[in-house]
């Protein structure tokens, strides 16, 4: 039972990552890539290098995590 739950959790993480990547590709197609989806400001290059699918700038990410 525990192995099944772990496998389901891993699949959910993969599904979420695929959705994030798909959304980033869509933003690229729409020339919106590199801009925060919340405030429309530029996302720092270093942030995008560490996670190319990142949809939020640092400030908006901090607001979400509060």
Predicted model as a PDB file, atoms N, CA, C, CB and O in Angstrom, pLDDT in the B-factor column:
MODEL        1                                                                  
ATOM      1  N   UNK A   1       0.834  -1.196   0.000  1.00 91.00           N  
ATOM      2  CA  UNK A   1       0.000   0.000   0.000  1.00 91.00           C  
ATOM      3  C   UNK A   1       0.885   1.269   0.000  1.00 91.00           C  
ATOM      4  CB  UNK A   1      -0.952  -0.006   1.234  1.00 91.00           C  
ATOM      5  O   UNK A   1       0.603   2.230  -0.715  1.00 91.00           O  
ATOM      6  N   UNK A   2       1.946   1.250   0.807  1.00 94.00           N  
ATOM      7  CA  UNK A   2       2.833   2.402   0.871  1.00 94.00           C  
ATOM      8  C   UNK A   2       3.543   2.614  -0.467  1.00 94.00           C  
ATOM      9  CB  UNK A   2       3.858   2.223   1.997  1.00 94.00           C  
ATOM     10  O   UNK A   2       3.698   3.753  -0.907  1.00 94.00           O  
ATOM     11  N   UNK A   3       3.972   1.541  -1.111  1.00 96.00           N  
ATOM     12  CA  UNK A   3       4.630   1.666  -2.413  1.00 96.00           C  
ATOM     13  C   UNK A   3       3.680   2.251  -3.448  1.00 96.00           C  
ATOM     14  CB  UNK A   3       5.149   0.302  -2.886  1.00 96.00           C  
ATOM     15  O   UNK A   3       4.084   3.060  -4.283  1.00 96.00           O  
ATOM     16  N   UNK A   4       2.433   1.846  -3.391  1.00 96.00           N  
ATOM     17  CA  UNK A   4       1.437   2.368  -4.329  1.00 96.00           C  
ATOM     18  C   UNK A   4       1.251   3.865  -4.122  1.00 96.00           C  
ATOM     19  CB  UNK A   4       0.089   1.634  -4.162  1.00 96.00           C  
ATOM     20  O   UNK A   4       1.203   4.626  -5.089  1.00 96.00           O  
ATOM     21  N   UNK A   5       1.149   4.287  -2.882  1.00 97.00           N  
ATOM     22  CA  UNK A   5       0.989   5.708  -2.573  1.00 97.00           C  
ATOM     23  C   UNK A   5       2.206   6.505  -3.018  1.00 97.00           C  
ATOM     24  CB  UNK A   5       0.751   5.907  -1.075  1.00 97.00           C  
ATOM     25  O   UNK A   5       2.072   7.619  -3.523  1.00 97.00           O  
ATOM     26  N   UNK A   6       3.390   5.938  -2.832  1.00 97.00           N  
ATOM     27  CA  UNK A   6       4.606   6.615  -3.265  1.00 97.00           C  
ATOM     28  C   UNK A   6       4.649   6.726  -4.785  1.00 97.00           C  
ATOM     29  CB  UNK A   6       5.845   5.875  -2.751  1.00 97.00           C  
ATOM     30  O   UNK A   6       5.066   7.752  -5.323  1.00 97.00           O  
ATOM     31  N   UNK A   7       4.226   5.689  -5.467  1.00 97.00           N  
ATOM     32  CA  UNK A   7       4.191   5.719  -6.933  1.00 97.00           C  
ATOM     33  C   UNK A   7       3.180   6.748  -7.427  1.00 97.00           C  
ATOM     34  CB  UNK A   7       3.848   4.326  -7.496  1.00 97.00           C  
ATOM     35  O   UNK A   7       3.453   7.469  -8.387  1.00 97.00           O  
ATOM     36  N   UNK A   8       2.023   6.827  -6.789  1.00 98.00           N  
ATOM     37  CA  UNK A   8       1.015   7.822  -7.165  1.00 98.00           C  
ATOM     38  C   UNK A   8       1.516   9.237  -6.927  1.00 98.00           C  
ATOM     39  CB  UNK A   8      -0.277   7.592  -6.387  1.00 98.00           C  
ATOM     40  O   UNK A   8       1.279  10.127  -7.744  1.00 98.00           O  
ATOM     41  N   UNK A   9       2.204   9.451  -5.819  1.00 98.00           N  
ATOM     42  CA  UNK A   9       2.749  10.776  -5.527  1.00 98.00           C  
ATOM     43  C   UNK A   9       3.809  11.155  -6.556  1.00 98.00           C  
ATOM     44  CB  UNK A   9       3.345  10.816  -4.106  1.00 98.00           C  
ATOM     45  O   UNK A   9       3.859  12.304  -6.995  1.00 98.00           O  
ATOM     46  N   UNK A  10       4.641  10.218  -6.939  1.00 98.00           N  
ATOM     47  CA  UNK A  10       5.664  10.480  -7.952  1.00 98.00           C  
ATOM     48  C   UNK A  10       5.008  10.810  -9.291  1.00 98.00           C  
ATOM     49  CB  UNK A  10       6.607   9.265  -8.102  1.00 98.00           C  
ATOM     50  O   UNK A  10       5.464  11.710  -9.996  1.00 98.00           O  
ATOM     51  N   UNK A  11       3.947  10.094  -9.645  1.00 98.00           N  
ATOM     52  CA  UNK A  11       3.240  10.367 -10.892  1.00 98.00           C  
ATOM     53  C   UNK A  11       2.606  11.759 -10.867  1.00 98.00           C  
ATOM     54  CB  UNK A  11       2.166   9.299 -11.141  1.00 98.00           C  
ATOM     55  O   UNK A  11       2.629  12.464 -11.875  1.00 98.00           O  
ATOM     56  N   UNK A  12       2.044  12.157  -9.729  1.00 98.00           N  
ATOM     57  CA  UNK A  12       1.457  13.499  -9.604  1.00 98.00           C  
ATOM     58  C   UNK A  12       2.524  14.571  -9.795  1.00 98.00           C  
ATOM     59  CB  UNK A  12       0.774  13.670  -8.229  1.00 98.00           C  
ATOM     60  O   UNK A  12       2.283  15.578 -10.462  1.00 98.00           O  
ATOM     61  N   UNK A  13       3.709  14.356  -9.209  1.00 98.00           N  
ATOM     62  CA  UNK A  13       4.807  15.321  -9.384  1.00 98.00           C  
ATOM     63  C   UNK A  13       5.222  15.419 -10.845  1.00 98.00           C  
ATOM     64  CB  UNK A  13       6.019  14.923  -8.522  1.00 98.00           C  
ATOM     65  O   UNK A  13       5.473  16.513 -11.350  1.00 98.00           O  
ATOM     66  N   UNK A  14       5.295  14.274 -11.529  1.00 98.00           N  
ATOM     67  CA  UNK A  14       5.641  14.286 -12.962  1.00 98.00           C  
ATOM     68  C   UNK A  14       4.576  15.007 -13.778  1.00 98.00           C  
ATOM     69  CB  UNK A  14       5.818  12.849 -13.488  1.00 98.00           C  
ATOM     70  O   UNK A  14       4.894  15.781 -14.681  1.00 98.00           O  
ATOM     71  N   UNK A  15       3.315  14.751 -13.459  1.00 98.00           N  
ATOM     72  CA  UNK A  15       2.215  15.409 -14.181  1.00 98.00           C  
ATOM     73  C   UNK A  15       2.253  16.923 -13.997  1.00 98.00           C  
ATOM     74  CB  UNK A  15       0.862  14.863 -13.706  1.00 98.00           C  
ATOM     75  O   UNK A  15       2.040  17.677 -14.946  1.00 98.00           O  
ATOM     76  N   UNK A  16       2.525  17.359 -12.775  1.00 98.00           N  
ATOM     77  CA  UNK A  16       2.615  18.797 -12.494  1.00 98.00           C  
ATOM     78  C   UNK A  16       3.779  19.415 -13.258  1.00 98.00           C  
ATOM     79  CB  UNK A  16       2.778  19.050 -10.978  1.00 98.00           C  
ATOM     80  O   UNK A  16       3.646  20.503 -13.819  1.00 98.00           O  
ATOM     81  N   UNK A  17       4.915  18.729 -13.283  1.00 97.00           N  
ATOM     82  CA  UNK A  17       6.083  19.248 -13.998  1.00 97.00           C  
ATOM     83  C   UNK A  17       5.805  19.332 -15.498  1.00 97.00           C  
ATOM     84  CB  UNK A  17       7.315  18.360 -13.733  1.00 97.00           C  
ATOM     85  O   UNK A  17       6.204  20.298 -16.149  1.00 97.00           O  
ATOM     86  N   UNK A  18       5.131  18.335 -16.044  1.00 98.00           N  
ATOM     87  CA  UNK A  18       4.780  18.382 -17.467  1.00 98.00           C  
ATOM     88  C   UNK A  18       3.834  19.540 -17.768  1.00 98.00           C  
ATOM     89  CB  UNK A  18       4.139  17.059 -17.901  1.00 98.00           C  
ATOM     90  O   UNK A  18       3.951  20.179 -18.813  1.00 98.00           O  
ATOM     91  N   UNK A  19       2.906  19.813 -16.866  1.00 98.00           N  
ATOM     92  CA  UNK A  19       2.002  20.955 -17.049  1.00 98.00           C  
ATOM     93  C   UNK A  19       2.776  22.266 -16.996  1.00 98.00           C  
ATOM     94  CB  UNK A  19       0.896  20.950 -15.976  1.00 98.00           C  
ATOM     95  O   UNK A  19       2.513  23.174 -17.785  1.00 98.00           O  
ATOM     96  N   UNK A  20       3.733  22.372 -16.069  1.00 97.00           N  
ATOM     97  CA  UNK A  20       4.555  23.584 -15.963  1.00 97.00           C  
ATOM     98  C   UNK A  20       5.368  23.802 -17.235  1.00 97.00           C  
ATOM     99  CB  UNK A  20       5.494  23.495 -14.746  1.00 97.00           C  
ATOM    100  O   UNK A  20       5.477  24.926 -17.725  1.00 97.00           O  
ATOM    101  N   UNK A  21       5.936  22.725 -17.766  1.00 98.00           N  
ATOM    102  CA  UNK A  21       6.730  22.827 -18.989  1.00 98.00           C  
ATOM    103  C   UNK A  21       5.842  23.210 -20.161  1.00 98.00           C  
ATOM    104  CB  UNK A  21       7.457  21.502 -19.281  1.00 98.00           C  
ATOM    105  O   UNK A  21       6.214  24.056 -20.975  1.00 98.00           O  
ATOM    106  N   UNK A  22       4.669  22.592 -20.253  1.00 98.00           N  
ATOM    107  CA  UNK A  22       3.728  22.936 -21.320  1.00 98.00           C  
ATOM    108  C   UNK A  22       3.309  24.393 -21.259  1.00 98.00           C  
ATOM    109  CB  UNK A  22       2.502  22.050 -21.243  1.00 98.00           C  
ATOM    110  O   UNK A  22       3.201  25.056 -22.291  1.00 98.00           O  
ATOM    111  N   UNK A  23       3.076  24.890 -20.060  1.00 98.00           N  
ATOM    112  CA  UNK A  23       2.693  26.295 -19.902  1.00 98.00           C  
ATOM    113  C   UNK A  23       3.837  27.218 -20.308  1.00 98.00           C  
ATOM    114  CB  UNK A  23       2.274  26.578 -18.449  1.00 98.00           C  
ATOM    115  O   UNK A  23       3.606  28.261 -20.921  1.00 98.00           O  
ATOM    116  N   UNK A  24       5.076  26.838 -19.968  1.00 98.00           N  
ATOM    117  CA  UNK A  24       6.235  27.648 -20.359  1.00 98.00           C  
ATOM    118  C   UNK A  24       6.391  27.669 -21.879  1.00 98.00           C  
ATOM    119  CB  UNK A  24       7.522  27.106 -19.700  1.00 98.00           C  
ATOM    120  O   UNK A  24       6.694  28.712 -22.458  1.00 98.00           O  
ATOM    121  N   UNK A  25       6.189  26.532 -22.519  1.00 98.00           N  
ATOM    122  CA  UNK A  25       6.263  26.481 -23.984  1.00 98.00           C  
ATOM    123  C   UNK A  25       5.174  27.342 -24.624  1.00 98.00           C  
ATOM    124  CB  UNK A  25       6.140  25.030 -24.476  1.00 98.00           C  
ATOM    125  O   UNK A  25       5.405  27.993 -25.643  1.00 98.00           O  
ATOM    126  N   UNK A  26       4.011  27.338 -24.028  1.00 98.00           N  
ATOM    127  CA  UNK A  26       2.916  28.177 -24.538  1.00 98.00           C  
ATOM    128  C   UNK A  26       3.280  29.655 -24.388  1.00 98.00           C  
ATOM    129  CB  UNK A  26       1.586  27.866 -23.787  1.00 98.00           C  
ATOM    130  O   UNK A  26       3.013  30.455 -25.285  1.00 98.00           O  
ATOM    131  N   UNK A  27       3.893  30.019 -23.245  1.00 98.00           N  
ATOM    132  CA  UNK A  27       4.317  31.411 -23.056  1.00 98.00           C  
ATOM    133  C   UNK A  27       5.368  31.785 -24.097  1.00 98.00           C  
ATOM    134  CB  UNK A  27       4.874  31.627 -21.625  1.00 98.00           C  
ATOM    135  O   UNK A  27       5.396  32.922 -24.568  1.00 98.00           O  
ATOM    136  N   UNK A  28       6.235  30.836 -24.461  1.00 97.00           N  
ATOM    137  CA  UNK A  28       7.233  31.093 -25.501  1.00 97.00           C  
ATOM    138  C   UNK A  28       6.547  31.365 -26.839  1.00 97.00           C  
ATOM    139  CB  UNK A  28       8.207  29.897 -25.629  1.00 97.00           C  
ATOM    140  O   UNK A  28       6.913  32.298 -27.555  1.00 97.00           O  
ATOM    141  N   UNK A  29       5.564  30.555 -27.165  1.00 98.00           N  
ATOM    142  CA  UNK A  29       4.826  30.732 -28.421  1.00 98.00           C  
ATOM    143  C   UNK A  29       4.126  32.084 -28.481  1.00 98.00           C  
ATOM    144  CB  UNK A  29       3.801  29.615 -28.592  1.00 98.00           C  
ATOM    145  O   UNK A  29       3.987  32.675 -29.551  1.00 98.00           O  
ATOM    146  N   UNK A  30       3.689  32.567 -27.320  1.00 97.00           N  
ATOM    147  CA  UNK A  30       2.951  33.834 -27.243  1.00 97.00           C  
ATOM    148  C   UNK A  30       3.864  35.026 -26.966  1.00 97.00           C  
ATOM    149  CB  UNK A  30       1.887  33.749 -26.163  1.00 97.00           C  
ATOM    150  O   UNK A  30       3.377  36.130 -26.725  1.00 97.00           O  
ATOM    151  N   UNK A  31       5.180  34.819 -26.997  1.00 97.00           N  
ATOM    152  CA  UNK A  31       6.162  35.859 -26.674  1.00 97.00           C  
ATOM    153  C   UNK A  31       5.974  36.442 -25.279  1.00 97.00           C  
ATOM    154  CB  UNK A  31       6.087  36.968 -27.692  1.00 97.00           C  
ATOM    155  O   UNK A  31       6.271  37.613 -25.041  1.00 97.00           O  
ATOM    156  N   UNK A  32       5.476  35.615 -24.354  1.00 96.00           N  
ATOM    157  CA  UNK A  32       5.296  36.034 -22.966  1.00 96.00           C  
ATOM    158  C   UNK A  32       6.319  35.392 -22.042  1.00 96.00           C  
ATOM    159  CB  UNK A  32       3.895  35.696 -22.494  1.00 96.00           C  
ATOM    160  O   UNK A  32       6.314  35.643 -20.837  1.00 96.00           O  
ATOM    161  N   UNK A  33       7.193  34.567 -22.598  1.00 98.00           N  
ATOM    162  CA  UNK A  33       8.159  33.852 -21.766  1.00 98.00           C  
ATOM    163  C   UNK A  33       9.133  34.843 -21.133  1.00 98.00           C  
ATOM    164  CB  UNK A  33       8.926  32.794 -22.598  1.00 98.00           C  
ATOM    165  O   UNK A  33       9.601  35.780 -21.782  1.00 98.00           O  
ATOM    166  N   UNK A  34       9.424  34.617 -19.863  1.00 97.00           N  
ATOM    167  CA  UNK A  34      10.358  35.482 -19.143  1.00 97.00           C  
ATOM    168  C   UNK A  34       9.665  36.597 -18.387  1.00 97.00           C  
ATOM    169  CB  UNK A  34      11.349  36.072 -20.097  1.00 97.00           C  
ATOM    170  O   UNK A  34      10.314  37.387 -17.701  1.00 97.00           O  
ATOM    171  N   UNK A  35       8.351  36.661 -18.512  1.00 98.00           N  
ATOM    172  CA  UNK A  35       7.555  37.652 -17.790  1.00 98.00           C  
ATOM    173  C   UNK A  35       6.695  36.934 -16.760  1.00 98.00           C  
ATOM    174  CB  UNK A  35       6.671  38.488 -18.766  1.00 98.00           C  
ATOM    175  O   UNK A  35       6.143  35.868 -17.032  1.00 98.00           O  
ATOM    176  N   UNK A  36       6.589  37.517 -15.593  1.00 98.00           N  
ATOM    177  CA  UNK A  36       5.787  36.958 -14.516  1.00 98.00           C  
ATOM    178  C   UNK A  36       4.318  36.893 -14.930  1.00 98.00           C  
ATOM    179  CB  UNK A  36       5.949  37.792 -13.233  1.00 98.00           C  
ATOM    180  O   UNK A  36       3.773  37.867 -15.450  1.00 98.00           O  
ATOM    181  N   UNK A  37       3.681  35.753 -14.701  1.00 97.00           N  
ATOM    182  CA  UNK A  37       2.274  35.604 -15.067  1.00 97.00           C  
ATOM    183  C   UNK A  37       1.361  36.375 -14.116  1.00 97.00           C  
ATOM    184  CB  UNK A  37       1.887  34.127 -15.078  1.00 97.00           C  
ATOM    185  O   UNK A  37       0.184  36.575 -14.414  1.00 97.00           O  
ATOM    186  N   UNK A  38       1.888  36.802 -12.990  1.00 97.00           N  
ATOM    187  CA  UNK A  38       1.090  37.533 -12.021  1.00 97.00           C  
ATOM    188  C   UNK A  38       1.189  39.050 -12.198  1.00 97.00           C  
ATOM    189  CB  UNK A  38       1.515  37.154 -10.627  1.00 97.00           C  
ATOM    190  O   UNK A  38       0.171  39.740 -12.261  1.00 97.00           O  
ATOM    191  N   UNK A  39       2.418  39.566 -12.278  1.00 97.00           N  
ATOM    192  CA  UNK A  39       2.600  41.025 -12.316  1.00 97.00           C  
ATOM    193  C   UNK A  39       3.124  41.540 -13.656  1.00 97.00           C  
ATOM    194  CB  UNK A  39       3.548  41.445 -11.222  1.00 97.00           C  
ATOM    195  O   UNK A  39       3.195  42.752 -13.861  1.00 97.00           O  
ATOM    196  N   UNK A  40       3.489  40.643 -14.565  1.00 97.00           N  
ATOM    197  CA  UNK A  40       3.968  40.972 -15.910  1.00 97.00           C  
ATOM    198  C   UNK A  40       5.344  41.643 -15.917  1.00 97.00           C  
ATOM    199  CB  UNK A  40       2.972  41.873 -16.591  1.00 97.00           C  
ATOM    200  O   UNK A  40       5.729  42.249 -16.917  1.00 97.00           O  
ATOM    201  N   UNK A  41       6.086  41.539 -14.813  1.00 97.00           N  
ATOM    202  CA  UNK A  41       7.457  42.043 -14.760  1.00 97.00           C  
ATOM    203  C   UNK A  41       8.402  40.944 -15.243  1.00 97.00           C  
ATOM    204  CB  UNK A  41       7.833  42.508 -13.314  1.00 97.00           C  
ATOM    205  O   UNK A  41       8.041  39.768 -15.272  1.00 97.00           O  
ATOM    206  N   UNK A  42       9.625  41.347 -15.625  1.00 97.00           N  
ATOM    207  CA  UNK A  42      10.619  40.367 -16.061  1.00 97.00           C  
ATOM    208  C   UNK A  42      10.985  39.431 -14.915  1.00 97.00           C  
ATOM    209  CB  UNK A  42      11.879  41.074 -16.594  1.00 97.00           C  
ATOM    210  O   UNK A  42      11.095  39.848 -13.762  1.00 97.00           O  
ATOM    211  N   UNK A  43      11.168  38.172 -15.252  1.00 98.00           N  
ATOM    212  CA  UNK A  43      11.689  37.197 -14.299  1.00 98.00           C  
ATOM    213  C   UNK A  43      13.205  37.201 -14.465  1.00 98.00           C  
ATOM    214  CB  UNK A  43      11.073  35.749 -14.531  1.00 98.00           C  
ATOM    215  O   UNK A  43      13.702  37.159 -15.591  1.00 98.00           O  
ATOM    216  N   UNK A  44      13.933  37.251 -13.376  1.00 97.00           N  
ATOM    217  CA  UNK A  44      15.396  37.311 -13.412  1.00 97.00           C  
ATOM    218  C   UNK A  44      15.963  36.134 -14.209  1.00 97.00           C  
ATOM    219  CB  UNK A  44      15.972  37.313 -11.978  1.00 97.00           C  
ATOM    220  O   UNK A  44      15.480  35.006 -14.105  1.00 97.00           O  
ATOM    221  N   UNK A  45      16.988  36.417 -14.999  1.00 97.00           N  
ATOM    222  CA  UNK A  45      17.613  35.408 -15.847  1.00 97.00           C  
ATOM    223  C   UNK A  45      18.131  34.233 -15.020  1.00 97.00           C  
ATOM    224  CB  UNK A  45      18.754  36.027 -16.651  1.00 97.00           C  
ATOM    225  O   UNK A  45      17.975  33.077 -15.415  1.00 97.00           O  
ATOM    226  N   UNK A  46      18.735  34.520 -13.895  1.00 97.00           N  
ATOM    227  CA  UNK A  46      19.241  33.450 -13.037  1.00 97.00           C  
ATOM    228  C   UNK A  46      18.134  32.534 -12.551  1.00 97.00           C  
ATOM    229  CB  UNK A  46      19.973  34.035 -11.852  1.00 97.00           C  
ATOM    230  O   UNK A  46      18.323  31.324 -12.431  1.00 97.00           O  
ATOM    231  N   UNK A  47      16.993  33.110 -12.277  1.00 97.00           N  
ATOM    232  CA  UNK A  47      15.834  32.324 -11.832  1.00 97.00           C  
ATOM    233  C   UNK A  47      15.370  31.396 -12.953  1.00 97.00           C  
ATOM    234  CB  UNK A  47      14.672  33.257 -11.387  1.00 97.00           C  
ATOM    235  O   UNK A  47      15.050  30.232 -12.713  1.00 97.00           O  
ATOM    236  N   UNK A  48      15.337  31.915 -14.168  1.00 97.00           N  
ATOM    237  CA  UNK A  48      14.920  31.088 -15.305  1.00 97.00           C  
ATOM    238  C   UNK A  48      15.966  30.034 -15.648  1.00 97.00           C  
ATOM    239  CB  UNK A  48      14.650  31.965 -16.525  1.00 97.00           C  
ATOM    240  O   UNK A  48      15.626  28.950 -16.124  1.00 97.00           O  
ATOM    241  N   UNK A  49      17.243  30.351 -15.406  1.00 97.00           N  
ATOM    242  CA  UNK A  49      18.291  29.351 -15.647  1.00 97.00           C  
ATOM    243  C   UNK A  49      18.149  28.182 -14.683  1.00 97.00           C  
ATOM    244  CB  UNK A  49      19.689  29.983 -15.509  1.00 97.00           C  
ATOM    245  O   UNK A  49      18.369  27.033 -15.065  1.00 97.00           O  
ATOM    246  N   UNK A  50      17.786  28.463 -13.445  1.00 97.00           N  
ATOM    247  CA  UNK A  50      17.653  27.384 -12.467  1.00 97.00           C  
ATOM    248  C   UNK A  50      16.355  26.602 -12.662  1.00 97.00           C  
ATOM    249  CB  UNK A  50      17.710  27.948 -11.050  1.00 97.00           C  
ATOM    250  O   UNK A  50      16.293  25.413 -12.352  1.00 97.00           O  
ATOM    251  N   UNK A  51      15.316  27.272 -13.176  1.00 97.00           N  
ATOM    252  CA  UNK A  51      14.039  26.598 -13.461  1.00 97.00           C  
ATOM    253  C   UNK A  51      13.391  27.290 -14.657  1.00 97.00           C  
ATOM    254  CB  UNK A  51      13.080  26.623 -12.207  1.00 97.00           C  
ATOM    255  O   UNK A  51      12.666  28.270 -14.487  1.00 97.00           O  
ATOM    256  N   UNK A  52      13.645  26.789 -15.861  1.00 97.00           N  
ATOM    257  CA  UNK A  52      13.131  27.437 -17.069  1.00 97.00           C  
ATOM    258  C   UNK A  52      11.610  27.498 -17.150  1.00 97.00           C  
ATOM    259  CB  UNK A  52      13.650  26.725 -18.267  1.00 97.00           C  
ATOM    260  O   UNK A  52      11.071  28.284 -17.930  1.00 97.00           O  
ATOM    261  N   UNK A  53      10.914  26.696 -16.370  1.00 97.00           N  
ATOM    262  CA  UNK A  53       9.452  26.695 -16.401  1.00 97.00           C  
ATOM    263  C   UNK A  53       8.850  27.618 -15.341  1.00 97.00           C  
ATOM    264  CB  UNK A  53       8.931  25.282 -16.204  1.00 97.00           C  
ATOM    265  O   UNK A  53       7.631  27.652 -15.173  1.00 97.00           O  
ATOM    266  N   UNK A  54       9.689  28.362 -14.629  1.00 97.00           N  
ATOM    267  CA  UNK A  54       9.216  29.226 -13.545  1.00 97.00           C  
ATOM    268  C   UNK A  54       8.269  30.305 -14.091  1.00 97.00           C  
ATOM    269  CB  UNK A  54      10.416  29.883 -12.813  1.00 97.00           C  
ATOM    270  O   UNK A  54       8.656  31.074 -14.971  1.00 97.00           O  
ATOM    271  N   UNK A  55       7.034  30.369 -13.578  1.00 97.00           N  
ATOM    272  CA  UNK A  55       6.080  31.349 -14.086  1.00 97.00           C  
ATOM    273  C   UNK A  55       6.038  32.664 -13.302  1.00 97.00           C  
ATOM    274  CB  UNK A  55       4.723  30.746 -14.090  1.00 97.00           C  
ATOM    275  O   UNK A  55       5.418  33.628 -13.750  1.00 97.00           O  
ATOM    276  N   UNK A  56       6.692  32.713 -12.138  1.00 98.00           N  
ATOM    277  CA  UNK A  56       6.568  33.874 -11.263  1.00 98.00           C  
ATOM    278  C   UNK A  56       7.916  34.524 -10.973  1.00 98.00           C  
ATOM    279  CB  UNK A  56       5.904  33.474  -9.963  1.00 98.00           C  
ATOM    280  O   UNK A  56       8.943  33.847 -10.919  1.00 98.00           O  
ATOM    281  N   UNK A  57       7.906  35.833 -10.789  1.00 97.00           N  
ATOM    282  CA  UNK A  57       9.097  36.534 -10.325  1.00 97.00           C  
ATOM    283  C   UNK A  57       9.281  36.248  -8.836  1.00 97.00           C  
ATOM    284  CB  UNK A  57       8.989  38.070 -10.592  1.00 97.00           C  
ATOM    285  O   UNK A  57       8.401  35.673  -8.196  1.00 97.00           O  
ATOM    286  N   UNK A  58      10.403  36.642  -8.301  1.00 96.00           N  
ATOM    287  CA  UNK A  58      10.714  36.373  -6.894  1.00 96.00           C  
ATOM    288  C   UNK A  58       9.678  37.009  -5.966  1.00 96.00           C  
ATOM    289  CB  UNK A  58      12.118  36.893  -6.548  1.00 96.00           C  
ATOM    290  O   UNK A  58       9.241  36.378  -5.003  1.00 96.00           O  
ATOM    291  N   UNK A  59       9.288  38.236  -6.243  1.00 97.00           N  
ATOM    292  CA  UNK A  59       8.335  38.937  -5.366  1.00 97.00           C  
ATOM    293  C   UNK A  59       6.979  38.249  -5.346  1.00 97.00           C  
ATOM    294  CB  UNK A  59       8.168  40.389  -5.814  1.00 97.00           C  
ATOM    295  O   UNK A  59       6.394  38.067  -4.278  1.00 97.00           O  
ATOM    296  N   UNK A  60       6.469  37.864  -6.516  1.00 97.00           N  
ATOM    297  CA  UNK A  60       5.167  37.205  -6.574  1.00 97.00           C  
ATOM    298  C   UNK A  60       5.228  35.813  -5.958  1.00 97.00           C  
ATOM    299  CB  UNK A  60       4.678  37.117  -8.020  1.00 97.00           C  
ATOM    300  O   UNK A  60       4.267  35.373  -5.326  1.00 97.00           O  
ATOM    301  N   UNK A  61       6.343  35.121  -6.135  1.00 96.00           N  
ATOM    302  CA  UNK A  61       6.519  33.815  -5.501  1.00 96.00           C  
ATOM    303  C   UNK A  61       6.488  33.954  -3.976  1.00 96.00           C  
ATOM    304  CB  UNK A  61       7.847  33.166  -5.955  1.00 96.00           C  
ATOM    305  O   UNK A  61       5.898  33.128  -3.280  1.00 96.00           O  
ATOM    306  N   UNK A  62       7.129  35.007  -3.471  1.00 96.00           N  
ATOM    307  CA  UNK A  62       7.121  35.243  -2.021  1.00 96.00           C  
ATOM    308  C   UNK A  62       5.704  35.538  -1.538  1.00 96.00           C  
ATOM    309  CB  UNK A  62       8.065  36.413  -1.651  1.00 96.00           C  
ATOM    310  O   UNK A  62       5.314  35.085  -0.462  1.00 96.00           O  
ATOM    311  N   UNK A  63       4.936  36.284  -2.312  1.00 95.00           N  
ATOM    312  CA  UNK A  63       3.549  36.573  -1.937  1.00 95.00           C  
ATOM    313  C   UNK A  63       2.716  35.294  -1.872  1.00 95.00           C  
ATOM    314  CB  UNK A  63       2.921  37.558  -2.933  1.00 95.00           C  
ATOM    315  O   UNK A  63       1.883  35.136  -0.979  1.00 95.00           O  
ATOM    316  N   UNK A  64       2.940  34.392  -2.811  1.00 93.00           N  
ATOM    317  CA  UNK A  64       2.194  33.122  -2.840  1.00 93.00           C  
ATOM    318  C   UNK A  64       2.536  32.279  -1.633  1.00 93.00           C  
ATOM    319  CB  UNK A  64       2.494  32.338  -4.130  1.00 93.00           C  
ATOM    320  O   UNK A  64       1.667  31.604  -1.082  1.00 93.00           O  
ATOM    321  N   UNK A  65       3.786  32.308  -1.214  1.00 92.00           N  
ATOM    322  CA  UNK A  65       4.232  31.459  -0.108  1.00 92.00           C  
ATOM    323  C   UNK A  65       3.956  32.049   1.270  1.00 92.00           C  
ATOM    324  CB  UNK A  65       5.696  31.194  -0.243  1.00 92.00           C  
ATOM    325  O   UNK A  65       4.284  31.422   2.278  1.00 92.00           O  
ATOM    326  N   UNK A  66       3.381  33.200   1.337  1.00 90.00           N  
ATOM    327  CA  UNK A  66       3.057  33.790   2.655  1.00 90.00           C  
ATOM    328  C   UNK A  66       1.807  33.219   3.214  1.00 90.00           C  
ATOM    329  CB  UNK A  66       2.918  35.289   2.563  1.00 90.00           C  
ATOM    330  O   UNK A  66       1.390  33.600   4.308  1.00 90.00           O  
TER     331      UNK A  66                                                      
ENDMDL                                                                          
END                                                                             
